[in-house]
Amino acid sequence: MNRTITDEMLQKYENYLYEQEKSKATIQKYLSDLQKLVAFVDGREITKSLVIEYKEHLIEKGYKTRSINSFLVAANGFFGFME
């Protein structure tokens, strides 16, 4: 699978989360976390090494481990849905 994120994919994921009866706050959080990843990758295919680079970027920005893990959970959930 080509691991890129498009607006269409995000919309499908948002609809899926809604159908799974996730709260509005949870849906907004997941989408916000994914937007951070989209901004970082800037159109590049998302690979394991790029995710590691993203994690290091978040650490450099001062995010706490708990927040970083939350961002990665959102990304993993999204890619699991897309597969």
ABEGO torsion letter per residue (X at the ends): XBBBBBAAAAAAAAAAAAAAGBBAAAAAAAAAAAAAAAAAAGGBBBBAAAAAAAAAAAAAAGBBAAAAAAAAAAAAAAAAAAX
